[in-house]
Amino acid sequence: MASYLYLLFAVYFTVSQAQPFKAVNLGNWLVTEGWMNPSIFDGITNKDLLDGTHVQLKSTKLQKYLAQKMEAQSETSVTADCGGSAASWEDSDPSVFIINIVRTLQGEYQITNGYGPDKAPKVLQDHWNTYITSEDFNFLSSNNINAVRIPVGWQYGIKVIVDLHAAQGSQNGNEHSGARDGFQEWGDSYIQDTVAVIDFLAARYANKPSLAAIELMNEPTAPGISIDTLIKYYQAGYEAVRKYSQSAYVILSNRLGPADPKELLSFASNLNGVVIDVHYYNLFSDMFTNMNAQQNIDFIHNHVLVISAQ
């Protein structure tokens, strides 16, 4: 049984009267999140220096982190200018540095590029076939879970929330957003293409009886994405879903980072069948360390604002 299912508290602020969903997030199944299952990267040569890895260079002579002038000679060769002297590999040599890895990315881009076009498809297919299985869905169903968040097969009496986890350009710079280099680039220029993805998903799944909702984007992050840009996209995405379905809920993910958890309420109150998704990462906060599971749940319930609209 996959224990990662309970790492994330996803809180849904309903903006219209709705059937309550008791749902879990099936992270790292169809969208790779390496921190949940790092062993999938074990077969990659130089797995500690995948695409997007951020490093610092520390001079062994000066014991300081320095900016070194580097030039890319080819796709596989990078050189550094050390004044023409040959490296002696002694600590006193000014061209010798210690590499300190400050951030790594472990997403689908890193898997496909790391394993290469021949091996990566098999690695991913094996992962998809085994990470979540019918045993997991039977367990969820028998424990009164009536929805899951991520695309899955239409069975087991479980509703499905289709969630756009990785938007073109990356909406947060994390590996689960498909980032190559860890930078957040999504913005106004990407709205049209992202809406096209939502249109495709809505057209494909609107008539499926198990479809509960479509989430327009997972965890856009402030301040890189402004609230005005996000609302512009959410309006267009909402309209794309409503072309195909009047009954599926449209989920709007609140921004992570320095953002008001209520910032979307005014906008959402003018729409029908809309849910605002706010994530509390209790697992990573010292505040919740001494709480048991029920106390964590009670905290979420006590901090949820429910607004009903016609």
Contacts in CASP RR format, 6 or more apart in sequence:
PFRMAT RR
TARGET T0000
AUTHOR 0000-0000-0000
METHOD contacts of the structure
MODEL  1
MASYLYLLFAVYFTVSQAQPFKAVNLGNWLVTEGWMNPSIFDGITNKDLL
DGTHVQLKSTKLQKYLAQKMEAQSETSVTADCGGSAASWEDSDPSVFIIN
IVRTLQGEYQITNGYGPDKAPKVLQDHWNTYITSEDFNFLSSNNINAVRI
PVGWQYGIKVIVDLHAAQGSQNGNEHSGARDGFQEWGDSYIQDTVAVIDF
LAARYANKPSLAAIELMNEPTAPGISIDTLIKYYQAGYEAVRKYSQSAYV
ILSNRLGPADPKELLSFASNLNGVVIDVHYYNLFSDMFTNMNAQQNIDFI
HNHVLVISAQ
1 135 0 8 1.000
1 136 0 8 1.000
1 139 0 8 1.000
2 131 0 8 1.000
2 132 0 8 1.000
2 136 0 8 1.000
4 27 0 8 1.000
4 28 0 8 1.000
4 36 0 8 1.000
4 37 0 8 1.000
5 24 0 8 1.000
5 25 0 8 1.000
5 26 0 8 1.000
5 27 0 8 1.000
5 136 0 8 1.000
5 140 0 8 1.000
6 24 0 8 1.000
7 36 0 8 1.000
7 283 0 8 1.000
8 25 0 8 1.000
8 27 0 8 1.000
8 279 0 8 1.000
8 281 0 8 1.000
8 283 0 8 1.000
9 279 0 8 1.000
9 280 0 8 1.000
9 281 0 8 1.000
9 282 0 8 1.000
9 296 0 8 1.000
9 300 0 8 1.000
10 23 0 8 1.000
10 25 0 8 1.000
10 149 0 8 1.000
10 277 0 8 1.000
10 278 0 8 1.000
10 279 0 8 1.000
11 277 0 8 1.000
11 278 0 8 1.000
11 279 0 8 1.000
11 280 0 8 1.000
11 300 0 8 1.000
11 303 0 8 1.000
11 304 0 8 1.000
12 21 0 8 1.000
12 251 0 8 1.000
12 275 0 8 1.000
12 276 0 8 1.000
12 277 0 8 1.000
12 278 0 8 1.000
13 265 0 8 1.000
13 275 0 8 1.000
13 276 0 8 1.000
13 277 0 8 1.000
13 278 0 8 1.000
13 304 0 8 1.000
13 305 0 8 1.000
13 306 0 8 1.000
13 307 0 8 1.000
14 275 0 8 1.000
14 306 0 8 1.000
14 307 0 8 1.000
14 308 0 8 1.000
15 265 0 8 1.000
15 268 0 8 1.000
15 269 0 8 1.000
15 271 0 8 1.000
15 273 0 8 1.000
15 274 0 8 1.000
15 275 0 8 1.000
15 276 0 8 1.000
15 307 0 8 1.000
15 308 0 8 1.000
15 309 0 8 1.000
16 272 0 8 1.000
16 273 0 8 1.000
16 274 0 8 1.000
16 308 0 8 1.000
16 309 0 8 1.000
16 310 0 8 1.000
17 308 0 8 1.000
18 249 0 8 1.000
18 273 0 8 1.000
18 275 0 8 1.000
21 146 0 8 1.000
21 147 0 8 1.000
21 159 0 8 1.000
21 161 0 8 1.000
21 212 0 8 1.000
22 144 0 8 1.000
22 145 0 8 1.000
22 146 0 8 1.000
22 147 0 8 1.000
23 145 0 8 1.000
23 146 0 8 1.000
23 147 0 8 1.000
23 148 0 8 1.000
23 149 0 8 1.000
23 159 0 8 1.000
23 161 0 8 1.000
24 140 0 8 1.000
24 145 0 8 1.000
24 148 0 8 1.000
24 149 0 8 1.000
25 148 0 8 1.000
25 149 0 8 1.000
25 150 0 8 1.000
26 132 0 8 1.000
26 148 0 8 1.000
26 149 0 8 1.000
26 150 0 8 1.000
26 152 0 8 1.000
27 33 0 8 1.000
27 36 0 8 1.000
27 150 0 8 1.000
27 176 0 8 1.000
28 34 0 8 1.000
28 36 0 8 1.000
28 37 0 8 1.000
28 131 0 8 1.000
28 176 0 8 1.000
29 128 0 8 1.000
29 131 0 8 1.000
29 132 0 8 1.000
29 150 0 8 1.000
29 152 0 8 1.000
30 128 0 8 1.000
30 150 0 8 1.000
30 151 0 8 1.000
31 108 0 8 1.000
31 150 0 8 1.000
31 165 0 8 1.000
31 166 0 8 1.000
31 176 0 8 1.000
31 178 0 8 1.000
32 40 0 8 1.000
32 106 0 8 1.000
32 107 0 8 1.000
32 108 0 8 1.000
32 110 0 8 1.000
32 111 0 8 1.000
32 124 0 8 1.000
32 127 0 8 1.000
32 175 0 8 1.000
32 176 0 8 1.000
33 106 0 8 1.000
33 107 0 8 1.000
33 175 0 8 1.000
33 176 0 8 1.000
34 40 0 8 1.000
34 41 0 8 1.000
34 106 0 8 1.000
34 107 0 8 1.000
34 175 0 8 1.000
35 106 0 8 1.000
35 175 0 8 1.000
37 127 0 8 1.000
37 131 0 8 1.000
38 106 0 8 1.000
40 111 0 8 1.000
40 123 0 8 1.000
40 127 0 8 1.000
41 47 0 8 1.000
41 50 0 8 1.000
41 106 0 8 1.000
41 110 0 8 1.000
41 111 0 8 1.000
43 115 0 8 1.000
44 50 0 8 1.000
44 110 0 8 1.000
44 111 0 8 1.000
44 114 0 8 1.000
44 115 0 8 1.000
45 114 0 8 1.000
48 101 0 8 1.000
48 104 0 8 1.000
49 55 0 8 1.000
49 101 0 8 1.000
50 104 0 8 1.000
50 105 0 8 1.000
50 106 0 8 1.000
50 110 0 8 1.000
50 113 0 8 1.000
50 114 0 8 1.000
51 105 0 8 1.000
51 109 0 8 1.000
51 110 0 8 1.000
51 113 0 8 1.000
51 114 0 8 1.000
51 180 0 8 1.000
51 181 0 8 1.000
52 103 0 8 1.000
52 104 0 8 1.000
52 105 0 8 1.000
52 110 0 8 1.000
52 179 0 8 1.000
52 180 0 8 1.000
52 181 0 8 1.000
52 182 0 8 1.000
53 101 0 8 1.000
53 103 0 8 1.000
53 104 0 8 1.000
53 105 0 8 1.000
54 101 0 8 1.000
54 102 0 8 1.000
54 103 0 8 1.000
54 104 0 8 1.000
54 182 0 8 1.000
55 99 0 8 1.000
55 100 0 8 1.000
55 101 0 8 1.000
55 102 0 8 1.000
56 65 0 8 1.000
56 99 0 8 1.000
56 100 0 8 1.000
56 102 0 8 1.000
57 65 0 8 1.000
57 66 0 8 1.000
57 68 0 8 1.000
57 97 0 8 1.000
57 98 0 8 1.000
57 99 0 8 1.000
57 100 0 8 1.000
58 64 0 8 1.000
58 65 0 8 1.000
58 66 0 8 1.000
58 97 0 8 1.000
58 98 0 8 1.000
58 99 0 8 1.000
58 100 0 8 1.000
59 65 0 8 1.000
59 66 0 8 1.000
59 94 0 8 1.000
59 96 0 8 1.000
59 97 0 8 1.000
60 91 0 8 1.000
60 92 0 8 1.000
60 93 0 8 1.000
60 96 0 8 1.000
60 97 0 8 1.000
60 98 0 8 1.000
61 91 0 8 1.000
61 92 0 8 1.000
61 93 0 8 1.000
61 94 0 8 1.000
61 96 0 8 1.000
62 94 0 8 1.000
65 100 0 8 1.000
66 97 0 8 1.000
68 80 0 8 1.000
68 81 0 8 1.000
68 97 0 8 1.000
69 80 0 8 1.000
69 81 0 8 1.000
70 78 0 8 1.000
70 79 0 8 1.000
70 80 0 8 1.000
70 81 0 8 1.000
71 78 0 8 1.000
71 79 0 8 1.000
71 80 0 8 1.000
71 81 0 8 1.000
72 78 0 8 1.000
73 79 0 8 1.000
80 95 0 8 1.000
82 94 0 8 1.000
82 95 0 8 1.000
85 95 0 8 1.000
87 93 0 8 1.000
87 95 0 8 1.000
87 96 0 8 1.000
88 96 0 8 1.000
89 96 0 8 1.000
90 96 0 8 1.000
103 182 0 8 1.000
105 174 0 8 1.000
105 175 0 8 1.000
105 179 0 8 1.000
105 180 0 8 1.000
105 181 0 8 1.000
105 182 0 8 1.000
106 175 0 8 1.000
107 175 0 8 1.000
107 176 0 8 1.000
107 178 0 8 1.000
107 179 0 8 1.000
108 124 0 8 1.000
108 166 0 8 1.000
108 175 0 8 1.000
108 178 0 8 1.000
109 175 0 8 1.000
109 178 0 8 1.000
109 179 0 8 1.000
109 180 0 8 1.000
110 175 0 8 1.000
111 120 0 8 1.000
111 123 0 8 1.000
111 124 0 8 1.000
112 120 0 8 1.000
112 124 0 8 1.000
113 120 0 8 1.000
114 120 0 8 1.000
115 123 0 8 1.000
132 152 0 8 1.000
134 156 0 8 1.000
137 148 0 8 1.000
137 152 0 8 1.000
137 155 0 8 1.000
137 156 0 8 1.000
137 158 0 8 1.000
138 156 0 8 1.000
140 148 0 8 1.000
140 156 0 8 1.000
140 158 0 8 1.000
141 156 0 8 1.000
141 157 0 8 1.000
141 158 0 8 1.000
145 158 0 8 1.000
146 157 0 8 1.000
146 158 0 8 1.000
146 159 0 8 1.000
147 158 0 8 1.000
147 159 0 8 1.000
147 160 0 8 1.000
147 161 0 8 1.000
147 212 0 8 1.000
148 158 0 8 1.000
148 159 0 8 1.000
148 160 0 8 1.000
148 161 0 8 1.000
149 161 0 8 1.000
149 163 0 8 1.000
149 215 0 8 1.000
150 161 0 8 1.000
150 162 0 8 1.000
150 163 0 8 1.000
150 165 0 8 1.000
151 160 0 8 1.000
151 162 0 8 1.000
151 163 0 8 1.000
151 205 0 8 1.000
152 158 0 8 1.000
152 160 0 8 1.000
153 160 0 8 1.000
153 210 0 8 1.000
154 160 0 8 1.000
154 208 0 8 1.000
154 209 0 8 1.000
154 210 0 8 1.000
155 210 0 8 1.000
157 210 0 8 1.000
158 210 0 8 1.000
159 210 0 8 1.000
159 211 0 8 1.000
159 212 0 8 1.000
160 205 0 8 1.000
160 208 0 8 1.000
160 210 0 8 1.000
160 211 0 8 1.000
160 212 0 8 1.000
161 212 0 8 1.000
161 213 0 8 1.000
161 214 0 8 1.000
161 215 0 8 1.000
161 251 0 8 1.000
162 201 0 8 1.000
162 205 0 8 1.000
162 211 0 8 1.000
162 213 0 8 1.000
162 214 0 8 1.000
162 215 0 8 1.000
163 214 0 8 1.000
163 215 0 8 1.000
163 218 0 8 1.000
163 251 0 8 1.000
164 194 0 8 1.000
164 197 0 8 1.000
164 198 0 8 1.000
164 201 0 8 1.000
164 214 0 8 1.000
164 215 0 8 1.000
164 216 0 8 1.000
164 217 0 8 1.000
164 218 0 8 1.000
165 176 0 8 1.000
165 177 0 8 1.000
165 218 0 8 1.000
166 176 0 8 1.000
166 177 0 8 1.000
166 178 0 8 1.000
166 218 0 8 1.000
167 177 0 8 1.000
167 186 0 8 1.000
167 190 0 8 1.000
167 194 0 8 1.000
167 197 0 8 1.000
167 217 0 8 1.000
168 186 0 8 1.000
168 190 0 8 1.000
168 193 0 8 1.000
168 194 0 8 1.000
168 197 0 8 1.000
169 177 0 8 1.000
169 179 0 8 1.000
169 184 0 8 1.000
169 185 0 8 1.000
169 186 0 8 1.000
169 187 0 8 1.000
169 190 0 8 1.000
170 177 0 8 1.000
170 178 0 8 1.000
170 179 0 8 1.000
170 182 0 8 1.000
170 183 0 8 1.000
170 184 0 8 1.000
170 185 0 8 1.000
170 186 0 8 1.000
171 177 0 8 1.000
171 184 0 8 1.000
171 186 0 8 1.000
171 217 0 8 1.000
171 218 0 8 1.000
171 219 0 8 1.000
171 220 0 8 1.000
171 221 0 8 1.000
171 225 0 8 1.000
172 179 0 8 1.000
172 184 0 8 1.000
172 219 0 8 1.000
172 220 0 8 1.000
172 221 0 8 1.000
172 256 0 8 1.000
173 179 0 8 1.000
173 182 0 8 1.000
173 183 0 8 1.000
173 184 0 8 1.000
173 221 0 8 1.000
174 182 0 8 1.000
174 219 0 8 1.000
175 182 0 8 1.000
176 218 0 8 1.000
177 218 0 8 1.000
177 219 0 8 1.000
184 221 0 8 1.000
184 224 0 8 1.000
184 225 0 8 1.000
186 194 0 8 1.000
186 220 0 8 1.000
186 225 0 8 1.000
187 225 0 8 1.000
187 229 0 8 1.000
187 233 0 8 1.000
188 229 0 8 1.000
188 232 0 8 1.000
191 229 0 8 1.000
191 232 0 8 1.000
191 233 0 8 1.000
191 236 0 8 1.000
194 217 0 8 1.000
194 233 0 8 1.000
195 233 0 8 1.000
195 236 0 8 1.000
195 237 0 8 1.000
195 240 0 8 1.000
198 214 0 8 1.000
198 216 0 8 1.000
198 237 0 8 1.000
198 240 0 8 1.000
198 241 0 8 1.000
199 237 0 8 1.000
199 240 0 8 1.000
199 243 0 8 1.000
201 214 0 8 1.000
202 214 0 8 1.000
202 240 0 8 1.000
202 241 0 8 1.000
202 243 0 8 1.000
202 244 0 8 1.000
202 245 0 8 1.000
202 248 0 8 1.000
203 243 0 8 1.000
203 244 0 8 1.000
205 211 0 8 1.000
205 214 0 8 1.000
206 241 0 8 1.000
206 244 0 8 1.000
206 245 0 8 1.000
206 248 0 8 1.000
211 245 0 8 1.000
211 248 0 8 1.000
212 248 0 8 1.000
212 249 0 8 1.000
213 248 0 8 1.000
213 249 0 8 1.000
213 250 0 8 1.000
213 251 0 8 1.000
213 275 0 8 1.000
214 241 0 8 1.000
214 248 0 8 1.000
214 249 0 8 1.000
214 250 0 8 1.000
214 251 0 8 1.000
215 250 0 8 1.000
215 251 0 8 1.000
215 252 0 8 1.000
215 253 0 8 1.000
215 277 0 8 1.000
216 233 0 8 1.000
216 234 0 8 1.000
216 237 0 8 1.000
216 238 0 8 1.000
216 241 0 8 1.000
216 250 0 8 1.000
216 251 0 8 1.000
216 252 0 8 1.000
216 253 0 8 1.000
217 233 0 8 1.000
217 253 0 8 1.000
218 253 0 8 1.000
219 253 0 8 1.000
219 255 0 8 1.000
219 256 0 8 1.000
219 279 0 8 1.000
220 230 0 8 1.000
220 253 0 8 1.000
220 255 0 8 1.000
220 256 0 8 1.000
221 255 0 8 1.000
221 256 0 8 1.000
221 257 0 8 1.000
222 255 0 8 1.000
222 256 0 8 1.000
222 257 0 8 1.000
222 258 0 8 1.000
222 259 0 8 1.000
223 257 0 8 1.000
223 258 0 8 1.000
225 255 0 8 1.000
227 255 0 8 1.000
227 259 0 8 1.000
227 263 0 8 1.000
230 255 0 8 1.000
231 264 0 8 1.000
231 267 0 8 1.000
234 252 0 8 1.000
234 264 0 8 1.000
234 267 0 8 1.000
235 267 0 8 1.000
237 250 0 8 1.000
238 250 0 8 1.000
238 271 0 8 1.000
238 274 0 8 1.000
241 248 0 8 1.000
241 250 0 8 1.000
242 250 0 8 1.000
246 272 0 8 1.000
249 273 0 8 1.000
249 274 0 8 1.000
249 275 0 8 1.000
250 271 0 8 1.000
250 273 0 8 1.000
250 274 0 8 1.000
250 275 0 8 1.000
251 274 0 8 1.000
251 275 0 8 1.000
251 276 0 8 1.000
251 277 0 8 1.000
252 264 0 8 1.000
252 268 0 8 1.000
252 274 0 8 1.000
252 275 0 8 1.000
252 276 0 8 1.000
252 277 0 8 1.000
253 277 0 8 1.000
253 279 0 8 1.000
254 261 0 8 1.000
254 263 0 8 1.000
254 264 0 8 1.000
254 276 0 8 1.000
254 277 0 8 1.000
254 278 0 8 1.000
254 279 0 8 1.000
255 263 0 8 1.000
256 279 0 8 1.000
261 278 0 8 1.000
262 305 0 8 1.000
264 276 0 8 1.000
265 276 0 8 1.000
265 305 0 8 1.000
265 307 0 8 1.000
268 274 0 8 1.000
268 276 0 8 1.000
269 307 0 8 1.000
269 309 0 8 1.000
272 309 0 8 1.000
280 299 0 8 1.000
280 300 0 8 1.000
280 303 0 8 1.000
282 288 0 8 1.000
282 291 0 8 1.000
282 296 0 8 1.000
282 299 0 8 1.000
288 296 0 8 1.000
288 299 0 8 1.000
291 299 0 8 1.000
END
